[in-house]
C-alpha cells in the first residue's frame, strides 16, 4: 500500500467517525448532570447521592447530584437527540446534487467544515437547534464518503475498507459536556484537512470529460505512470461506466413506481424502515439510561457497559462481511430478525427480575449485547448493499436515495419517541421492538427477493414474477 492509498483508507475512517462520534457523544452527555440541569431535563436543590445512587444518610461520600425530573424531560431529550438526524435527512437530499455538480471531494470538504463550525457553535451555544447543522454534514458526507472512496480507492484495497474522583455536589460545571461536544472539532478538522491532500474522483472527472486529469489521479493512486497498463485499464472501465450511464439517460422519480421497478422501490423503502424499527438506535442513543434503569451504577452505565457494547458492535461487523456473500442477503435478514426478536423478549424478561440480584442485571445486559451482535452482522449491512444492487443503472441513484431517506426519516422518529417510550413503558419497550422484529421477519421471509449473483435481467424477471 503506497502513501496515496494509505491516505484514502485513513480518510475513509474519519468519514465514518463523524457519525459514530456524534451518536456516542450524545449517549454520554444526555446522562451528564450539568447537561441535564442546563437544558432543564432535571432540577437540583442541592441534595446529593452516594456512589450507588442512594440518598445520603450520614457521613457517606457525596458522589452525585440528586436530580428531580422535569415533566417534559422525555420530549426535550427526543428533540435534542433527533434534531441532528433531521439535519442528516436534509444532508442526504442535497448530497447527490452537490456531489455531481461540484465534485465529491469538494463537497465532502464543505461538509467537514460545516461539521467543524457546528461543533464549535454546539459546544458554546445554548440552543439545541444547532444539532441540525451537525446532522446536515453527517447526512451529506454519509452519502458522499462511501461514493468517493469507492471511486478513488484501487480495486485491490476497496474491500478492506482510571479517572481521579472528586466531590461534585458543591457546584455544577458545564465544562465536561461542552468539552465533549467541542471535541467534535478534531475529527471534523481532520477530515477537512485530509481531503485537501486527496484528488478529485476519477469517475467524476470522466463524467465532466476531463479524462487526462482522471488518468493522472489513477496513476498516482497506483504508484504508476499514466501509460501504465493498470491505470489505463481502470480508466477504460470508468469511461465505459460513464458512457453506460449517459446512454441510460436521465430519469424521474416517477419511474421508481413503474411496473418493472416499483417492487424494488417498496422493498428498499421498507427494508430501511425495519432496520431502524429493530430498535438498534434506541439502544445506541439511550443505552446509558437503559443500564441505569436496570440498576447499574452511573460509572458502569456511562463508561464500562457502553465501551463493551461498542466493542461488540465493532467485532460483529466481521461475520457480516463473511455472511453477506456466503449466505445471501435474504437469509441474513431472516436470521437476524428472528435473533433480535428473541433477544428483545429475553431482555424484557430478565429486566423484570433485576430486583432479585446482580445476576439478572448482567443477564439483561448480556441480552442487549447479543441483540446488538444480531443486528450488526445482518440488518446492519444488508439494506445498504441491497439498495445499491437491485435498481437498473438509469434509476440507481434515485432508488438508493429513497432507501437512504427512509433510513434517516425512521431514525429521526425513533430518536424522537425513544425517551417517551422508555418513560411510559420502561423495559416493556423491548416487547414493542420484538413485535417490530416479528414484522421484519414476515417481510424478509415472504416479500424480499434474493439478489445475490443475479444479473439485472434476472432481477427484472424475479421482481415482476416472471422467473
Beta strands, then each sheet from edge to edge (+ up, - down):
strand 1: 42-49
strand 2: 64-69
sheet 1: 1+ 2-
end
